[in-house]
Amino acid sequence: MTQATVMVLGVLALLAPFMGDYQIYLLTLTLLWGILALGMGLLLGYIGEINFGQAAFVAISAYVSTLLRLKLGWSFWAAAPVALAAVVLCAALVGMITMRLRGPFFVLVMLAFGEIVRLVLANWQDVTNGPLGLRKIQPPEPILGLSFDTKLSFYYLVLATLAAATVALARLVRTRTGRMFVAVREDELLAEFSGIALMRHKVIALCISAFVAGLGGLLMGPFLTVLAPNQFTLFASVDMVVMVVIGGVGTLAGPLLGAVFLIYVPELLSFARDLRPAMMGILLILVTMFMPGGLLGWLKQVLGRRSVHTPLPPPPLEQP
């Protein structure tokens, strides 16, 4: 399915020059959320933990990279590795504490972590400009002769980032480490009895998940041109969880389908205005009830049925 995902991304790359500005904007927004959902999908689908503090990692990456650019005059490419290192360091420190917890306790502590990060961004006005946020964020500087100052060129940057993250995670989940992630998800006690270091693998998964979220955070500032604390609330993390569940838990293509669903379906329902939230809620309930494997599971079933050929009846026996 990963090959099919890369092929779809390739088609999007070929079709982009023929699209209007608004369609490019929607596609860029969808791909950006796809990156965020991909990070959440690794933790939720392969470790089995729901992280309601995922938006905090996005915020740390977005703010660190943007502050380095605005305050110190760094380029986007120099600030990016520093911001990603900060995200991974925070994830490692938080993970060594929270990954000892299980079930609702982990969920509550990560929710509190996300809220702490948001409050720091909202109240540290000397650095973050408080609720007003950071404004006039410029696109990434040109590199290797490539410029990203247009909607189309920035779209290609987001698309390339998503494709690279998808391929890297696809290879990861096929390795021994990826199989250990699945073993931890299926049965922690059995995995520990088999010699798998639960704590270490959970922290590794959280750090990788945070790193992918940090990639999305790097691109969020230049895309929106404004960063504010209210962009990184609990609801942002909930949206990522919904994308993973709607698309298909335990897959890499599922979160991308979930991002498409949550971005484009509201657009298609724009004619209903006041009824749009209720209609979205009903659709989410229907997908959850009748598509337990998510959109990707349903799509596999449909394609599987079409690929099954009805055998031809045997030829009639010749009369003697």
Order of alpha helices (4+ residues) and beta strands (2+ residues): alpha-alpha-alpha-alpha-alpha-alpha-beta-alpha-alpha-alpha-alpha-beta-alpha-alpha-alpha-alpha
